[in-house]
Amino acid sequence: MKSSRFIAHRLLLLLSAVLLGIGLVQAGDLEDALKSIKKKLKEQPTTPQPVQPVPPAQPMAPTPPATPAAQPEKPKDQLLKALLGGKTSPEEEARIGQQIAGNLLGAAPLVRDDSLQRYVNRIGRWVALQSERPDLTWHFGVIDSDDLNAFAAPGGYVFLTRGLYRKLKSEAELAGVLGHEIGHVIRKHHLKLLQKSQGVAALGGFIGGKLKNENQLLQNLIGNGAEIVARGLDKDAEYEADRMGMVLTARAGYDAYALPAVLAEIGHVAKNDKSVSLLFKTHPLPEERLGQLSEAVGDRLEGLPEGQTGERRFYRLR
Amino acid sequence: MKPNFSLLYACLLAAPAFAAPGVMIKDEDLRAAANAGANAVGRVTKGATVEILARQGGWTQISSEGKTGWVRILAVKSSAQGGGAGEVLGIVEAGTARRDPGKVVAVAGLRGLNEEELKLARFNPGELLLLDRYASDRVDAERYAREVGLRPQSVAYLPNPKRQQQDGKPGQPGQPNGLAGY
């Protein structure tokens, strides 16, 4: 009996040390660490420890450990539960996204230009209406940064930097950029990235519910909110978002080639320019993306009526 | 040998003194100007070798068999080593772009947004409230589209080219609006 408590305690310490010490948690590395730890545990005889009123947790249990009865469930606990379950409802998805969005805005607030923000929201919503999730609570924002970048968060949050906005030459190009980010939301790319890290939380459950670290677990899962957007998705997700961006732009009645035009424009910026350093850390290079798009498009957009560019009515920033 | 980029850019449209080799990846009309409404001044076929001269928006200027004109940006691929069309276009357009590998260039006074700032970011509920205020509802968005004459089109998602290769199927020639893409 003593030995399994000892092991659980050790694991908790290890987990805390790992999470607190490492900061930016590499989900992949932890998965491996997890597997080896779990393997070791399976070799030990385990006896249920009635420290908390919880049944002995199995690895990867769908239900999280219950909190001690008296404690009201905090929003973060619910989020963790949702992530643990691997299935998030639209509401939970939006809460996760809101957490990320709120933190991102903490780093770079909205540009103070009502007309700009309303314009971007209108165009964004119109493009989103062409997708299979037209009625999410879509939020669009231009954030105060001179870097070139755009971000999406689960549940319908889409941001682009003022720096990127300034590079755009037409409403169609704006639609293209927003369409790409909308694609990420539709395909739940960021949500899936988060759910992959739930291996860590599952371990927390297995240990038996000592929940002092749950908030820390969640914090590290989402990673202070905004950190996830700096992690980058895999290349295929980016290529997929590019394909979807072009199609959504076309569906919205715009010139489908506006997104490739933006990519080419970004490709024109020197690779070592600071304004694109995070972008190029988290995305394939524009030339790769253009190559992938060429291949994907082929002849498929022939016969489409010429879409609008909306160049003249495009809201320009000073 | 490092070409003088500024000079290159200046000469670019006057005479194609510097052109990058490219190849057409599909049949395209060669247009007089960088828009679909412009007259076709010729046609280039898939596989044809061309010279890439410039880019404007979603269009690329090329010359082929003595004729110069514009084609869609995605229709032509660079044959230069290392790259997609984008890379060649980057060279062609280099203009005043700095080329100093290994040195990240930052301009003082510009607001960046780096990983550190993102990591340390604190939740800002006030900004979220502001964000909410700007949201556009469906009716608003649809009204706008009507007002400016945006006409929705039915377009299928594009399939993943990698998937197709794995299935061993050659890429399908154009099948507009019928594909079960994703």
Interface residues (C-beta under 8 A of the other chain):
Chain A: G23 L24 Q98 Q99 A101 G102 N103 L104 L105 G106 A107 A108 P109 L110 D114 Q117 R118 V120 N121 R122 I123 G124 R125 W126 L129 Q130 P134 D135 T137 W138 H139 F140 G141 I143 D144 S145 D146 D147 N149 T161 G163 K169 S170 G223 N224 G225 A226 E227 V229 A230 D236 Y239 E240 R243 M244 M246 V247 A250 R251 A252 G253 Y254 D255 A256 Y257 A258 P260 A261 L263 A264 G267 H268 V269 A270 K271 N272 D273 K274 S275 S277 L278 K281 L285 P286 E287 E288 R289 L290 G291 Q292 L293 S294 E295 A296 V297 G298 D299 R300 L301 E302 G303 L304 P305 E306 G307 Q308 T309 G310 R313
Chain B: I25 K26 A36 G37 R55 G57 G58 W59 R72 I73 L74 A75 K77 G83 G84 A85 G86 E87 L89 G90 E93 A97 R98 R99 D100 P101 G102 K103 V104 V105 A106 V107 L110 R111 G112 L113 N114 E115 E117 L118 K119 L120 A121 R122 F123 N124 P125 E127 L128 L130 L131 D132 Y134 A135 S136 D137 R138 D140 A141 E142 Y144 A145 V148 G149 L150 R151 P152 Q153 S154 V155 A156 Y157 L158 P159 N160 P161 K162 G171 Q172 P173 G174 Q175 P176 L179 G181
